[in-house]
Amino acid sequence: MGFVQDARRAVTIGLDLVAQRKARRTVAQRLIKLPPPEPHTYKIGVYFADGAVNMYQVRQWYKPLLDISEKWPVVFLSRNSTAAATLFEESPVPVAFVRSVKTLEKMIAEQDLRIILYVNQNMKNFQMMRYGRRWHVFINHGESDKMYMTTNQFKAYDYSLIAGDAARERLSKVLWDFDFDKRAIPIGRPQADHYGGVLPFTPDEREVVLYAPTWEGDRSSAAYGSIVSHGVTLVEALIATGRHRVIYRPHPRSGVVNHAYGEANKHIMNLLENANRDDPGAHHVVDRGAELGWQLKAADMAIVDISAMVYDRLAAGKPLIITRPVHPDAAIDEGGYLSACEWLTAEDSTDIVTHIDTLEHDPSAQERLDYWCQHYFGDTSPGAASAKFDSAISQLMKEWDRHSRLHQADLPVLLAEREDGDTATGDED
């Protein structure tokens, strides 16, 4: 068994290398055609050192970033060629490919980057964080009660933009000597102001159910994925009714670690494709698109794993069911919304239709949902979170101006030190 796993891993590594080389050629060809950015153009940089497999972490920020770019020009700083190739194709804001630290330093020297935003905890973040005289701000790639949301790495950043009261309470239990009043700025969920998009089906009498599982995880404590334990069974049950339409949105990393998980993912997609062939009016959707929003708004019910998808749906204020992990070591923080959510065990997956019908006819369920939505995101009225995001960036810009004036006399000394100092190196993996 170990040999088979090693062989699969070797194939994956080989395919990744091929993808990297192809992406480098694509990016190089694009850069030849693009004029270099004008000096002192950009005020905000969004640093992303990951590859295309983790593009979901930045895609959710496209529209909020586009909004603030009207006031403070924004640029993506991509360190990986596969991500850069994708960003060049789809990003609504400009992209800079800064593969090496030397290229990154040139970008920093030529631009007026006052705020650097980070969506994850990639180790290469520290290659960017070594540069002072700017704010390094963690904005994350979602809100959840995962262990990831309480990491001590929050302290590495000057500021963190958090969702609301629940995030602050969660962090306060773990972080020692952290100035929450100053360094944790609540902004709600600005992405929720952009939920929408073109539906791939025409709404009718069918009840729409979104099933959006996470991946299998890379360790037992993060084994939240339900595709194998719940997914096949519940999708079969929903197809069988003839009155449900399933939107299946698997995590892009599904099957990366566990081969069986990947096979179950393919099986669900085949089930839905076959169901559409047998009943053309069903219009089940296998959703692997880049845009997230229309699914959350269109679905009458959502079934999700413990992941940021729980809170993306919660921000929409619409009913949801959460799959309970089957792995005994999966860490579940039941101090927040998970203490009052609607759980679905693997054993109950066959009876998913009854669970949905019961929940939709329970007025107290919507009352609980409204309470937790407020607790996690604050004011969720249209535009409120976007206004908070704009306000947070405005305040950081004012703070940058204040500190810049205070330390203007230090600039010649800092420049001299840079000329004499060492230069870090580092290319993409």
Secondary structure, 3 states (H helix, E strand, C coil): CHHHHHHHHHHHHHHHHHHHHHHHHHHHHHHHHCCCCCCCCCCEEEEECCCHHHCHHHHCCHHHHHHHHCCCCEEEEECCHHHHHHHHHHCCCCEEECCCHHHHHHHHHHCCCCEEEECCCCCCHHHHHCCCCCEEEECCCCCCCCHHHHCHHHHHCCEEEECCHHHHHHHHCCCCCCCHHHHEEECCCHHHHHCCCCCCCCCCCCEEEEEECCCCCCCHHHCCCCHHHHHHHHHHHHHHHCCEEEEECCCCCCCCCCHHHHHHHHHHHHHHHHHHHHCCCCCCEECCCCCCCHHHHHCCEEEECCCHHHHHHHHHCCCEEEECCCCCCCCCCCCCHHHCCCEECCHHHHHHHHHHHHHHCCHHHHHHHHHHHHHHHCCCCCCHHHHHHHHHHHHHHHHHHHHHHHCHHHHHHHHHHHHHCCCCCCCCC
